[in-house]
Each structure stands twice: as structure tokens, then as C-alpha cells.
């Protein structure tokens, strides 16, 4: 009932949020992380000390950004609470936040704490040994990292919003054969190597033609200029003859 | 000396919250089993204390339970276990065996569940450890993701065994068992014990000072239990060296690793495949402030190929690292031998370093290797224009001279 009222209030407050339903749960581990989408409102009741997990998909060129607001309990707090929002990629590798207040400390008197994290632009390809953000699943973990032991288990309200504006993809080369999405099936212990059939690469005609970008313009205008320069050079030799 | 600390430990087994509608996003051929929830309620003597909004803890707990039972989805399967509910005597030995399942695990029968709750009276001891053991037994074979919700107002009065050790031992016994704990107006000792129990099993702890908080929290826990994990990890036991390490297919695995231990696994990566592996270690016990985890891919004879590492400090539930390695990098190696994965940690604990080890979750993926992109086919920038213009100019001049020479020669002939 409370959640319905909350959802209604949110819808009234933000008409653009109409079609995206409110997410009112959070997972408690990587495996149970609750899926969210960009611009989808998330409002979750939890307690201090909880570890809350969400996951979202990202594609090349996006710059995902998280904005989190935690309403702190009015009573029962005895000291400062340090909060943190962390983002991990599909391989559970930590991703750096390049913007936003990732690990603020809420003073005892504060009524709420605001966290934020902006990721680097997701690249279309990276060397296997590289830690760049790649297309695939991303995990968000919100937790309080440091608080008086007495303050564990007090109720809080968490609201979270994800935005994923797309940046300029012109500089990126290459693409990932499969996005970094965890292979969630039960493992199997083998006695002999599995006879995996190598996946036939899809025959893509014109795959060698790069997507349209400013390079096309540079190269084509370079060709035109070169042709003009050729004509000029040719005319120099003729003029000398005359 | 048995004091009046007879908290009503009612071990209520809230059984199996199975919501098929809340299926994971990825529909694999192997659908995850529904999770099973066991609600364990403390009905010991201390629940008589009337310190929650002027009413006794028992009254409040009963009302909260009724409300939760009413709010449960139709598909929810519910079982309830109580502890300290029947034996009112002073004999500790007998009092510490006092735990019964009052509602068997199954689809929830609201009337029966409410009737069972209504008859509870704050009576006896608080054998939390035993109740947890029994609750785990109630849930045996009932599903993969098992959840116990323990609600108590006082610490265990039957130690040993320490309920925290019991929880860790139960969690180590096999498939996912999570204990969420709820303290009713808890004192410091109770809080520490409940935090320890939840930490040992990857569960959560919450304190309830009012009926509203209690109801809200139980509902939250039931809601979370209704979202089962998309996969039940397979159990595996990593070896101490690469030669004897188990050969793993793609998928998710669980293992246990002692502090400072190295665990070896093997994966067969072919030329044209890319190995993706991640390892997460749960911090299930009190640890020193700083810690780290390392996952390494190496050849069978020990040459390192790539590593993933992460470190942290302070409170955390899990720490993880991941790596990618492409078979295309060394086709000869990929063709002839397996790749070794080594998971190690740099934890330290002043109190609990021994067995069972800390829970490890290993996730392995094998996908097609990504091709390294060629140098760009197109150029950009003023340097490019300048080079092209100069090249064009030179070409034009050469073409002019050639033409002149050719015309002159043609005229001579």
C-alpha cells in the first residue's frame, strides 16, 4: 500500500516517468541484483548495514551516471555514517567513478545523504588485459562502509536514478565479440574437455567499411585537395614549356 | 542460575516463497529453483517485556506476523518454527532442546498459520543454535536458495554451541543458506550475536523498535526472497596445485577458501575462444581492516598470463576480481594445454581464521574471442590533408614532366 502511494506520488512528480515502472526492490548479492533501466525510478526501503545490488545494461558510447539519495533515520544514530556507491562490470571488476560524490560521510545530524557516480564512456572494444568499461552488464552496490556498530539495522529509504547519455563514438575502433554479460548457468565439472563447436563467425559483407564518422570527411576532402594539387603541379610543368 | 531471561524464541519457519512470476531476466534452459524461506521466532520468556509502544514484545510480534501472513502472495509457501515455546522449567538441558516446527513447509495456509501463531506464549530458553540447525533441516531438499528469517529479542541462552559458529557451519554445508536476523528492541549482546549470524551466512541484520519497523522489515525480507537467484552455483573443490585441479566448464561455482589459501582450477580454452573468469569472496567473519583478492590465469607450468585483483578496507559483504584471456594471444598454448585459474586472498583475522573457509563464488565464461581492430582505414586531421596535398602536387609535377617527355619523343618520331 505504502509502495503504491509512493509510486503514485512519484508519477505525479515526474510525468516523463509514466511508462517505466517503479523498482521497489534491491538484490543482496551479485546473483540476485535487481535489473534497472536508464531513467527508471528506484525507491527501496532498507536498513543501515544492508548491501543493496542492482544491475543495468550499457552499450558502447554511453556514459552511465548514477544519482542516489538516502533518507537517513531520524532517531537512533550515534555517529557519522560513511556511505559508498560502487560500480562493477560484468566480470565484477571495479569501475572507477570519474564524477559524483562516491563516498560521502553523513554527519549525525544529517537527514539525508546524496551519492553519485559517473562512469567513463563505455568503449566498444578493449584489449583482454585492459580494465576499460565495455558493453555488457554493470552492477551497482550501495552500502554503508563505516558506521558505529550500534547504528546497524536502522530503517532508511533509498532512491536511485540511472541516466545513460551517449557520447561521441568516433574514436573507438573494433568491437567486442560478446558483451560482458555473466554466463549464469550452473557450473559443470568435466573429466575431458568439452567438445565445443567453435562458433562460426557471421559472414558480414562490408564489415570492413567503417561507420560514418568525421574521418570520412577528412579523407574524402583530402582526396579532393590532392587532386587539385595534382592539377596545379601538372599546370606548372606545362606553363614552363610555353 | 536460570534467570527470567526466558525469551520466547519462536522459530517460525516461513517456508518457500515461490513466486514464478518473478523470474530472472535470462531464461536459460536450466530454470532456477524457487527459494525456500524459514521463519524462526523466539518465544522465550523475555518476550513478556512490555517495552514496545507500551505492549509486550510477544503481542507486537504476533500482530506483525498476522499482518505479514495476510500480505504474503498466494504462491508463497510458508513454514514456521518456534523456540522456547513449551518448556517453562528451570532445567537448562531440557530447555535448550525446546524447538518445534508449528507450520510445515508448504504453500501458506493463512488460517492455520495464524492459529498457530495465536497459541504462542512466552515461555522458555533461547536455543538459537539448535533452532537454526533444525530450521536448516526443515528446509532440506526444499529448494536451492534457502532463507531463514530469525526473529529474537535476546541472545542465545544455551551457548555452547555459539549460534554464530552454527550459522557458519550450516552455510558451509552446501547450497545457499542465508540467515536474515531481526532484533526486537535488541541490547548490545543480542545485536552483536545477530550481526555475527547474518554476516556468517551472507544475510542481513535489522533492529525493530516498533511494530511498524518489524512489519516493514519482515515484508522486505519476504519480498527479497521472492526474487530467486538466476542460478544455483555448482559446488567444486579447488585443488592445491594445477595438475590435480578440477576441469571446469563455463558456469557458476561455489567453493570455500581458507585465509591465505590458494585454490587451483583448470579451464580448457581453445584458439578462438576468450576466457572470462571472476572470483568473489564473501567476508563472512570479523576481519582485519584491509584485504584483497587475486585471480590469476597461468599456464600449467606456472607462467602467468593475466591477473585480476581488487583490494578494499572496512565493511564489505564481498570482494571480487575478474579477468579476460583470449586464446588468440597464444594459439599454440591454447591448442595443447589447459589454462590454470588460481584464486587467492590476502585476508587476516584475529579471531576466526580456521575452517570452514570463506565462501568463494567463481564464474567462468567462454565466448568467441574479439578480433583486435585493424589500423583505421580512414584518416583525419590537417596533417593528413597536408600529406595528401604534397603527394598530389608531386604526382602532378611528375605527370607533367612525363607528359612533356612523352610528347617530345612522339614528335621526334
HADDOCK unambig.tbl for C-alpha pairs under 7 A between the chains (distance, minus, plus):
assign (segid A and resid 25 and name CA) (segid B and resid 224 and name CA) 6.95 0.50 0.50
assign (segid A and resid 27 and name CA) (segid B and resid 224 and name CA) 6.84 0.50 0.50
assign (segid A and resid 31 and name CA) (segid B and resid 229 and name CA) 5.44 0.50 0.50
assign (segid A and resid 31 and name CA) (segid B and resid 230 and name CA) 6.68 0.50 0.50
assign (segid A and resid 32 and name CA) (segid B and resid 228 and name CA) 6.66 0.50 0.50
assign (segid A and resid 32 and name CA) (segid B and resid 229 and name CA) 4.73 0.50 0.50
assign (segid A and resid 47 and name CA) (segid B and resid 206 and name CA) 6.30 0.50 0.50
assign (segid A and resid 50 and name CA) (segid B and resid 204 and name CA) 6.21 0.50 0.50
assign (segid A and resid 91 and name CA) (segid B and resid 277 and name CA) 6.81 0.50 0.50
assign (segid A and resid 91 and name CA) (segid B and resid 278 and name CA) 5.52 0.50 0.50
assign (segid A and resid 91 and name CA) (segid B and resid 322 and name CA) 5.12 0.50 0.50
assign (segid A and resid 92 and name CA) (segid B and resid 278 and name CA) 6.42 0.50 0.50
assign (segid A and resid 92 and name CA) (segid B and resid 320 and name CA) 6.03 0.50 0.50
assign (segid A and resid 92 and name CA) (segid B and resid 321 and name CA) 5.90 0.50 0.50
assign (segid A and resid 92 and name CA) (segid B and resid 322 and name CA) 5.94 0.50 0.50
assign (segid A and resid 93 and name CA) (segid B and resid 320 and name CA) 6.84 0.50 0.50
assign (segid A and resid 93 and name CA) (segid B and resid 321 and name CA) 5.20 0.50 0.50
assign (segid A and resid 93 and name CA) (segid B and resid 322 and name CA) 5.46 0.50 0.50
assign (segid A and resid 128 and name CA) (segid B and resid 324 and name CA) 5.12 0.50 0.50
assign (segid A and resid 128 and name CA) (segid B and resid 325 and name CA) 5.67 0.50 0.50
assign (segid A and resid 128 and name CA) (segid B and resid 326 and name CA) 6.60 0.50 0.50
assign (segid A and resid 129 and name CA) (segid B and resid 306 and name CA) 6.51 0.50 0.50
assign (segid A and resid 129 and name CA) (segid B and resid 324 and name CA) 6.26 0.50 0.50
assign (segid A and resid 129 and name CA) (segid B and resid 325 and name CA) 6.97 0.50 0.50
assign (segid A and resid 145 and name CA) (segid B and resid 314 and name CA) 6.19 0.50 0.50
assign (segid A and resid 145 and name CA) (segid B and resid 315 and name CA) 4.85 0.50 0.50
assign (segid A and resid 145 and name CA) (segid B and resid 316 and name CA) 6.72 0.50 0.50
assign (segid A and resid 146 and name CA) (segid B and resid 314 and name CA) 6.75 0.50 0.50
assign (segid A and resid 146 and name CA) (segid B and resid 315 and name CA) 6.35 0.50 0.50
assign (segid A and resid 152 and name CA) (segid B and resid 206 and name CA) 6.88 0.50 0.50
assign (segid A and resid 153 and name CA) (segid B and resid 205 and name CA) 5.75 0.50 0.50
assign (segid A and resid 153 and name CA) (segid B and resid 206 and name CA) 3.65 0.50 0.50
assign (segid A and resid 153 and name CA) (segid B and resid 207 and name CA) 4.72 0.50 0.50
assign (segid A and resid 154 and name CA) (segid B and resid 206 and name CA) 6.49 0.50 0.50
assign (segid A and resid 154 and name CA) (segid B and resid 207 and name CA) 6.10 0.50 0.50
assign (segid A and resid 173 and name CA) (segid B and resid 373 and name CA) 6.01 0.50 0.50
assign (segid A and resid 174 and name CA) (segid B and resid 372 and name CA) 6.61 0.50 0.50
assign (segid A and resid 174 and name CA) (segid B and resid 373 and name CA) 4.51 0.50 0.50
assign (segid A and resid 176 and name CA) (segid B and resid 370 and name CA) 5.26 0.50 0.50
assign (segid A and resid 177 and name CA) (segid B and resid 368 and name CA) 6.04 0.50 0.50
assign (segid A and resid 177 and name CA) (segid B and resid 369 and name CA) 6.25 0.50 0.50
assign (segid A and resid 177 and name CA) (segid B and resid 370 and name CA) 4.75 0.50 0.50
assign (segid A and resid 178 and name CA) (segid B and resid 367 and name CA) 6.63 0.50 0.50
assign (segid A and resid 178 and name CA) (segid B and resid 368 and name CA) 6.95 0.50 0.50
assign (segid A and resid 183 and name CA) (segid B and resid 251 and name CA) 5.88 0.50 0.50
assign (segid A and resid 183 and name CA) (segid B and resid 365 and name CA) 5.67 0.50 0.50
assign (segid A and resid 184 and name CA) (segid B and resid 230 and name CA) 6.72 0.50 0.50
assign (segid A and resid 184 and name CA) (segid B and resid 231 and name CA) 5.90 0.50 0.50
assign (segid A and resid 184 and name CA) (segid B and resid 251 and name CA) 6.08 0.50 0.50
assign (segid A and resid 184 and name CA) (segid B and resid 252 and name CA) 6.32 0.50 0.50
assign (segid A and resid 185 and name CA) (segid B and resid 231 and name CA) 5.70 0.50 0.50
assign (segid A and resid 185 and name CA) (segid B and resid 251 and name CA) 4.92 0.50 0.50
assign (segid A and resid 185 and name CA) (segid B and resid 252 and name CA) 6.08 0.50 0.50
assign (segid A and resid 186 and name CA) (segid B and resid 231 and name CA) 6.02 0.50 0.50
assign (segid A and resid 186 and name CA) (segid B and resid 232 and name CA) 5.80 0.50 0.50
assign (segid A and resid 186 and name CA) (segid B and resid 233 and name CA) 5.02 0.50 0.50
assign (segid A and resid 186 and name CA) (segid B and resid 234 and name CA) 5.45 0.50 0.50
assign (segid A and resid 186 and name CA) (segid B and resid 251 and name CA) 5.14 0.50 0.50
assign (segid A and resid 186 and name CA) (segid B and resid 252 and name CA) 5.17 0.50 0.50
assign (segid A and resid 186 and name CA) (segid B and resid 253 and name CA) 6.92 0.50 0.50
assign (segid A and resid 187 and name CA) (segid B and resid 233 and name CA) 6.34 0.50 0.50
assign (segid A and resid 187 and name CA) (segid B and resid 234 and name CA) 5.08 0.50 0.50
assign (segid A and resid 187 and name CA) (segid B and resid 249 and name CA) 6.24 0.50 0.50
assign (segid A and resid 187 and name CA) (segid B and resid 250 and name CA) 6.09 0.50 0.50
assign (segid A and resid 187 and name CA) (segid B and resid 251 and name CA) 3.92 0.50 0.50
assign (segid A and resid 187 and name CA) (segid B and resid 252 and name CA) 4.74 0.50 0.50
assign (segid A and resid 187 and name CA) (segid B and resid 253 and name CA) 5.47 0.50 0.50
assign (segid A and resid 188 and name CA) (segid B and resid 234 and name CA) 6.78 0.50 0.50
assign (segid A and resid 188 and name CA) (segid B and resid 248 and name CA) 6.13 0.50 0.50
assign (segid A and resid 188 and name CA) (segid B and resid 249 and name CA) 5.44 0.50 0.50
assign (segid A and resid 188 and name CA) (segid B and resid 251 and name CA) 6.97 0.50 0.50
assign (segid A and resid 189 and name CA) (segid B and resid 246 and name CA) 6.63 0.50 0.50
assign (segid A and resid 189 and name CA) (segid B and resid 247 and name CA) 5.82 0.50 0.50
assign (segid A and resid 189 and name CA) (segid B and resid 248 and name CA) 4.81 0.50 0.50
assign (segid A and resid 189 and name CA) (segid B and resid 249 and name CA) 6.24 0.50 0.50
assign (segid A and resid 190 and name CA) (segid B and resid 247 and name CA) 5.29 0.50 0.50
assign (segid A and resid 190 and name CA) (segid B and resid 248 and name CA) 5.73 0.50 0.50
assign (segid A and resid 190 and name CA) (segid B and resid 249 and name CA) 6.50 0.50 0.50
assign (segid A and resid 191 and name CA) (segid B and resid 247 and name CA) 6.59 0.50 0.50
assign (segid A and resid 193 and name CA) (segid B and resid 268 and name CA) 6.17 0.50 0.50
assign (segid A and resid 199 and name CA) (segid B and resid 368 and name CA) 6.94 0.50 0.50
assign (segid A and resid 215 and name CA) (segid B and resid 378 and name CA) 5.62 0.50 0.50
assign (segid A and resid 215 and name CA) (segid B and resid 379 and name CA) 5.35 0.50 0.50
assign (segid A and resid 215 and name CA) (segid B and resid 380 and name CA) 4.93 0.50 0.50
assign (segid A and resid 216 and name CA) (segid B and resid 378 and name CA) 6.41 0.50 0.50
assign (segid A and resid 218 and name CA) (segid B and resid 379 and name CA) 6.57 0.50 0.50
assign (segid A and resid 218 and name CA) (segid B and resid 380 and name CA) 4.97 0.50 0.50
assign (segid A and resid 218 and name CA) (segid B and resid 381 and name CA) 6.64 0.50 0.50
assign (segid A and resid 219 and name CA) (segid B and resid 378 and name CA) 6.14 0.50 0.50
assign (segid A and resid 219 and name CA) (segid B and resid 379 and name CA) 5.59 0.50 0.50
assign (segid A and resid 219 and name CA) (segid B and resid 380 and name CA) 6.32 0.50 0.50
assign (segid A and resid 222 and name CA) (segid B and resid 385 and name CA) 4.85 0.50 0.50
assign (segid A and resid 222 and name CA) (segid B and resid 388 and name CA) 5.94 0.50 0.50
assign (segid A and resid 223 and name CA) (segid B and resid 388 and name CA) 6.91 0.50 0.50
assign (segid A and resid 225 and name CA) (segid B and resid 389 and name CA) 5.83 0.50 0.50
assign (segid A and resid 226 and name CA) (segid B and resid 388 and name CA) 5.15 0.50 0.50
assign (segid A and resid 226 and name CA) (segid B and resid 389 and name CA) 4.37 0.50 0.50
assign (segid A and resid 226 and name CA) (segid B and resid 391 and name CA) 6.85 0.50 0.50
assign (segid A and resid 226 and name CA) (segid B and resid 392 and name CA) 4.33 0.50 0.50
assign (segid A and resid 227 and name CA) (segid B and resid 392 and name CA) 5.95 0.50 0.50
assign (segid A and resid 229 and name CA) (segid B and resid 389 and name CA) 5.57 0.50 0.50
assign (segid A and resid 229 and name CA) (segid B and resid 392 and name CA) 5.04 0.50 0.50
assign (segid A and resid 229 and name CA) (segid B and resid 393 and name CA) 4.60 0.50 0.50
assign (segid A and resid 230 and name CA) (segid B and resid 392 and name CA) 4.34 0.50 0.50
assign (segid A and resid 230 and name CA) (segid B and resid 393 and name CA) 4.57 0.50 0.50
assign (segid A and resid 230 and name CA) (segid B and resid 395 and name CA) 5.86 0.50 0.50
assign (segid A and resid 230 and name CA) (segid B and resid 396 and name CA) 3.79 0.50 0.50
assign (segid A and resid 231 and name CA) (segid B and resid 396 and name CA) 5.77 0.50 0.50
assign (segid A and resid 232 and name CA) (segid B and resid 393 and name CA) 6.76 0.50 0.50
assign (segid A and resid 232 and name CA) (segid B and resid 396 and name CA) 6.82 0.50 0.50
assign (segid A and resid 233 and name CA) (segid B and resid 393 and name CA) 4.81 0.50 0.50
assign (segid A and resid 233 and name CA) (segid B and resid 394 and name CA) 6.64 0.50 0.50
assign (segid A and resid 233 and name CA) (segid B and resid 396 and name CA) 4.28 0.50 0.50
assign (segid A and resid 233 and name CA) (segid B and resid 397 and name CA) 4.38 0.50 0.50
assign (segid A and resid 234 and name CA) (segid B and resid 396 and name CA) 4.35 0.50 0.50
assign (segid A and resid 234 and name CA) (segid B and resid 397 and name CA) 4.85 0.50 0.50
assign (segid A and resid 234 and name CA) (segid B and resid 399 and name CA) 6.27 0.50 0.50
assign (segid A and resid 234 and name CA) (segid B and resid 400 and name CA) 4.51 0.50 0.50
assign (segid A and resid 236 and name CA) (segid B and resid 397 and name CA) 6.99 0.50 0.50
assign (segid A and resid 237 and name CA) (segid B and resid 397 and name CA) 6.15 0.50 0.50
assign (segid A and resid 237 and name CA) (segid B and resid 400 and name CA) 5.25 0.50 0.50
assign (segid A and resid 237 and name CA) (segid B and resid 401 and name CA) 6.22 0.50 0.50
assign (segid A and resid 238 and name CA) (segid B and resid 400 and name CA) 6.57 0.50 0.50
